[in-house]
Amino acid sequence: MAEIRLESLAHSYAPHPTRDSDYAIRRMDHVWEDGGAYALLGPSGCGKSTMLNIISGLLTPSEGAVKFNGEVVNELAPQERNIAQVFQFPVIYDTMTVFDNLAFPLRNMKTPEAKIRSKVKEIAEILELTPLLNKKARNLNADEKQKVSMGRGLVRDDVSAILFDEPLTVIDPQLKWKLRRKLKQIHEQFNLTMVYVTHDQLEAATFADKIAVMYDGNIVQFGTPRELFERPNHTFVGYFIGSPGMNLLTVERGPSPQHLNFNGLKIPVSASQQAALSQIQPALLQFGIRPEFVQIWDTQRDDSFPVTVTHTEDLGTYKIVTVLLAETPLKIRLAEGAPVPDRAAWVSFPGQWLKLYADDYLIGESAFESSFEKPPESSDKNNPGGDDAT
């Protein structure tokens, strides 16, 4: 097992990068602790696969260092890093049996046959491959092939870490949940350092203890699923996590520091938010609140705002209500049995759930900000940024 540390890491596919947009990964520092189960979550093109390939040694970073347990491994080949990597599509030997595929990494290490049989049997039982051990890999379906590919990564007990690059893409949807639980079980059993790349928030939350959310080449937040949901540090996290994503309202300063203006409405600002605003002059200010936390009423209340109900989607276990607030659509998520006003209604925003963002980053919650600091502004090639076709 290994602690994986990224120090001042940046990467560009351009031979002579000169602009932020030339970079797939912006300059960053990050730590994957020894024995942790992590997810790297983000949309296609944000840099997830690039980062994974840098950790495994398939790519050499343009700048910065990759350290395993404090040792710089930039110049080490993938096989010297003792990393197992499971890719999006199965990587197996079709002409071999399932047993021989699982045994292959161990035989390369000259492991005694008795130990090979024991280890292959153990992993086959965990992945429910035991009935297939004598079957040729070419005769397996896509689900079974990917389980064999995963098993080849798990069969070695000396690996520093196991990296999963969207491994369930080819898996039947009904089996995905079961395999995610299997991976979690394996992590708990063997205490391996695991990093799981995905664009699916459900996969990330099911598998990982902590999730790193990537956006535009940056890790914009690293935390537990609950932290990402309740206190998103970046507007992208608010939008990407949750269903539907966070409501974002662009606001402006008014004559009173106690309120911000939204299309003629005055929305209260907390004392901590006022203090944060007094120190900055951002180009963009936004209030964010999740649909789950918006309160809707059929009569006017203190600090409520008039809205018009335009649409209700009944999704079985909950409802999504769309309203117009000052001509701007707002989503509200309600329990299945909750009443929905006919047309005219009022909404209110509980202060604890109304987040304020300056240039996309959360402000006004100092205890939280100390753990998730905004990265330095991009100014030159030492703080690059850009997209990656993952």
VEXTI-242340 format. One record per residue (C-alpha): x, y, z. Coordinates in steps of 0.1 Angstrom, whole numbers, padded with zeros to 4 digits, always signed. Last residue first. Example, Ala and Ser with C-alpha at 12.3 -4.5 7.8 and 13.67 -1.06 7.14 Angstrom:
VEXTI-242340
+0137-0011+0071
+0123-0045+0078
***
This chain:
VEXTI-242340
-0109+0114-0211
-0104+0142-0236
-0085+0166-0214
-0093+0202-0208
-0073+0232-0197
-0054+0249-0170
-0019+0260-0161
-0005+0276-0130
+0033+0276-0137
+0026+0285-0173
+0015+0320-0163
-0012+0340-0145
-0039+0315-0133
-0053+0327-0100
-0042+0307-0070
-0064+0277-0059
-0095+0284-0037
-0090+0269-0003
-0110+0239+0009
-0102+0231+0045
-0100+0267+0057
-0130+0276+0037
-0152+0253+0058
-0145+0270+0091
-0147+0304+0074
-0182+0300+0059
-0188+0333+0042
-0175+0324+0008
-0179+0295-0016
-0161+0297-0050
-0177+0304-0084
-0164+0339-0088
-0179+0347-0054
-0204+0321-0042
-0229+0325-0014
-0247+0295+0001
-0283+0294+0013
-0286+0262+0033
-0281+0275+0068
-0302+0306+0059
-0334+0286+0051
-0346+0299+0017
-0383+0307+0013
-0408+0301-0014
-0443+0315-0020
-0471+0302-0043
-0494+0311-0071
-0503+0283-0094
-0518+0252-0078
-0497+0247-0047
-0480+0213-0044
-0488+0190-0014
-0461+0167-0001
-0469+0130-0005
-0440+0121-0029
-0414+0142-0009
-0405+0175-0026
-0376+0187-0047
-0378+0223-0058
-0363+0237-0090
-0362+0274-0098
-0368+0290-0132
-0362+0328-0134
-0390+0352-0142
-0387+0369-0107
-0389+0334-0092
-0406+0310-0117
-0414+0276-0103
-0405+0240-0113
-0416+0212-0089
-0396+0180-0089
-0416+0153-0071
-0404+0123-0050
-0406+0085-0047
-0426+0080-0079
-0410+0106-0102
-0439+0130-0103
-0428+0160-0124
-0446+0193-0116
-0446+0223-0139
-0452+0261-0139
-0457+0271-0103
-0455+0309-0101
-0434+0325-0074
-0438+0351-0046
-0409+0354-0022
-0408+0345+0015
-0389+0363+0043
-0419+0361+0067
-0446+0339+0052
-0471+0342+0023
-0496+0314+0017
-0494+0283-0004
-0459+0276+0008
-0426+0262-0007
-0394+0256+0011
-0361+0253-0008
-0338+0228+0009
-0342+0198-0014
-0338+0219-0045
-0303+0229-0034
-0295+0265-0027
-0269+0287-0044
-0266+0325-0043
-0243+0340-0069
-0218+0368-0072
-0197+0374-0102
-0168+0398-0109
-0157+0396-0073
-0147+0427-0052
-0135+0412-0019
-0131+0419+0018
-0165+0434+0027
-0181+0404+0010
-0166+0380+0035
-0179+0400+0065
-0214+0402+0049
-0214+0364+0043
-0205+0358+0080
-0233+0381+0091
-0258+0364+0069
-0272+0380+0037
-0309+0385+0032
-0323+0383-0004
-0338+0416-0017
-0359+0410-0049
-0356+0434-0079
-0340+0408-0102
-0319+0394-0074
-0305+0420-0051
-0282+0412-0022
-0292+0422+0014
-0277+0431+0048
-0250+0452+0032
-0277+0478+0022
-0273+0499-0009
-0274+0469-0031
-0248+0443-0043
-0258+0421-0072
-0271+0386-0075
-0269+0357-0100
-0291+0329-0087
-0279+0293-0088
-0302+0263-0080
-0281+0233-0071
-0284+0201-0092
-0315+0181-0098
-0305+0155-0088
-0274+0160-0067
-0237+0166-0074
-0228+0183-0107
-0245+0217-0102
-0233+0222-0066
-0199+0208-0074
-0197+0232-0104
-0207+0261-0082
-0176+0255-0060
-0172+0246-0023
-0203+0225-0022
-0216+0224+0014
-0244+0200+0019
-0239+0177-0011
-0201+0177-0013
-0198+0174+0025
-0222+0145+0026
-0204+0126-0002
-0172+0130+0018
-0146+0155+0008
-0122+0169-0019
-0133+0200-0038
-0122+0219-0069
-0097+0193-0081
-0086+0213-0111
-0082+0204-0148
-0114+0221-0159
-0134+0205-0131
-0125+0176-0109
-0144+0165-0079
-0123+0144-0054
-0145+0121-0035
-0139+0106+0000
-0150+0073+0015
-0156+0060-0020
-0176+0032-0036
-0213+0041-0034
-0207+0079-0035
-0185+0076-0066
-0208+0052-0085
-0238+0074-0077
-0220+0105-0089
-0213+0089-0123
-0184+0105-0142
-0160+0079-0129
-0124+0073-0118
-0118+0050-0088
-0087+0054-0067
-0079+0025-0044
-0053+0022-0017
-0058-0014-0004
-0071-0023+0030
-0075-0060+0021
-0110-0068+0034
-0124-0033+0035
-0112-0026+0000
-0125-0060-0012
-0159-0053+0003
-0160-0019-0014
-0151-0035-0047
-0179-0061-0042
-0204-0033-0034
-0195-0016-0067
-0199-0050-0084
-0235-0055-0071
-0245-0019-0080
-0232-0024-0115
-0249-0057-0121
-0283-0044-0131
-0267-0018-0154
-0249-0045-0174
-0212-0038-0172
-0194-0022-0202
-0189+0012-0184
-0181-0005-0150
-0144+0000-0150
-0144+0039-0153
-0106+0040-0149
-0099+0020-0118
-0065+0025-0101
-0052-0001-0076
-0024+0010-0052
+0010+0000-0039
+0005-0036-0050
+0019-0064-0029
-0014-0085-0025
-0016-0093-0062
-0049-0108-0072
-0068-0075-0073
-0057-0061-0106
-0061-0095-0124
-0095-0097-0107
-0106-0065-0123
-0098-0078-0157
-0116-0111-0149
-0147-0091-0138
-0144-0071-0170
-0145-0103-0190
-0175-0116-0171
-0195-0085-0178
-0186-0085-0215
-0196-0121-0220
-0171-0149-0217
-0161-0174-0245
-0129-0155-0254
-0118-0160-0218
-0115-0198-0222
-0134-0215-0194
-0116-0235-0166
-0121-0208-0140
-0157-0200-0150
-0176-0217-0121
-0153-0198-0096
-0159-0164-0111
-0181-0150-0083
-0159-0119-0079
-0151-0128-0042
-0148-0165-0050
-0125-0159-0080
-0103-0136-0058
-0098-0164-0032
-0093-0192-0057
-0067-0171-0076
-0049-0165-0043
-0048-0201-0032
-0039-0214-0067
-0011-0189-0070
+0003-0196-0035
+0005-0233-0044
+0021-0224-0077
+0049-0205-0061
+0051-0168-0072
+0076-0162-0100
+0065-0125-0103
+0053-0131-0138
+0034-0161-0125
+0015-0138-0101
+0005-0114-0128
-0007-0144-0150
-0027-0162-0124
-0059-0144-0130
-0056-0149-0167
-0046-0185-0162
-0077-0192-0141
-0100-0175-0166
-0086-0197-0193
-0062-0183-0218
-0068-0176-0255
-0087-0144-0249
-0059-0128-0229
-0074-0099-0208
-0077-0062-0209
-0114-0054-0204
-0127-0019-0214
-0127+0011-0191
-0093+0002-0177
-0082-0016-0145
-0047-0004-0133
-0025-0022-0108
+0005-0003-0096
+0038-0017-0084
+0056+0015-0095
+0084-0005-0113
+0059-0020-0137
+0046+0015-0147
+0082+0028-0155
+0099+0049-0128
+0111+0084-0138
+0084+0104-0120
+0085+0081-0090
+0096+0106-0063
+0097+0088-0029
+0076+0101+0000
+0054+0070+0003
+0048+0071-0034
+0055+0106-0048
+0045+0122-0081
+0063+0154-0088
+0058+0187-0106
+0056+0198-0143
+0050+0182-0177
+0039+0150-0160
+0051+0117-0174
+0023+0095-0187
+0017+0058-0185
+0034+0060-0150
+0004+0048-0129
+0000+0082-0112
+0003+0101-0145
-0022+0078-0162
-0047+0085-0134
-0043+0122-0137
-0048+0121-0175
-0079+0099-0170
-0095+0125-0147
-0085+0156-0167
-0119+0174-0171
-0126+0162-0206
-0156+0140-0197
-0173+0151-0166
-0160+0147-0131
-0154+0124-0102
-0121+0109-0088
-0133+0084-0062
-0113+0073-0032
-0110+0043-0010
-0081+0049+0014
-0053+0025+0025
-0025+0051+0024
-0037+0086+0019
-0043+0101-0016
-0027+0135-0013
-0031+0166-0036
-0012+0196-0048
-0022+0212-0080
-0010+0231-0112
-0037+0227-0138
-0042+0195-0156
-0050+0193-0193
-0029+0223-0202
-0028+0243-0234
-0058+0264-0224
-0037+0281-0197
-0015+0294-0224
+0022+0289-0235
+0025+0252-0238
+0054+0240-0261
+0049+0204-0270
+0011+0205-0263
-0002+0175-0243
+0000+0195-0211
+0004+0184-0175
+0006+0200-0141
+0016+0187-0106
+0029+0211-0080
+0032+0181-0057
+0010+0150-0061
+0013+0126-0032
+0003+0089-0032
+0004+0072+0001
+0012+0036-0006
+0000+0000+0000
***
